[in-house]
């Protein structure tokens, strides 16, 4: 995705899917930033992010921080 890219949706059904709204929101936010880069990587090459995502999904309580992340 380029900095001057406009958010697009390939089909109307994506807007009604569980992830469609999130994808549209992220696209709008990124389009408003002066400089950014988004790259697709295979799940196997992004193991740390995959493990963090699975850990987050397994948690019943919400956890978040506003400052320096916990170590």
N, C-alpha and C positions, 0 to 999 in steps of 0.2 A: 504494500500500500504506500503510495506516495503522499507527501505533505499536502499537495493540492488536490488529492483525490476526493471525490464526493462519495458519501455513503450510498451504497446501492443495495438493492435487494433483487435477487434473481427471480423470485416468484412471490406471489401474495401469501402463499401458505407458510413461508418462512416467518412472516410477521406474527403468525398465530402459534408457532411452535414454542416449546419451552425455552429454547435458546435464541430464537429469532429476535426477540426484544432486546436481549442482552447484546447480541451482535450489533444490532442497529445502534444502541446506546454507545457502545465502545467505538464504533465507526464514527459517530458524531463527535465524540470527545477527541479522538485522534485527529480528525479532520480540522479541529480548532487549534491544534498545536502547531507551532511554526516549523518544527523539525521532529520527525520520528521515523522509525523503521519497524516494520512488522515482517517477520519471517516464519514460515512454516518449518517445523522440524518434526521428525518422526518421534513418537512416544519413547522409543527405546533410546534415543539420543538425548532425551530430556528426562532422565530418570529421577533426578532430585525433585523437579517440579511435579512429576507424577506421584512420587511418594508423599509430598506435602499435600497435594490435592486429595489423595486417598485418606490421609490422616485427618484432614479437615472434614471430609464427608463422614468419617466414623465418629466424630465428636457429637455428643448430644447438646452440650452447652456451647454458646457462642463465645469466642475468645477474640480479643482485638487489643491493639495498643496504639497509642497516639505519638509515641516518642521513639526512643531507641528500642529495636526489637529485642526480645529476650534471647539469651544465649543458651 
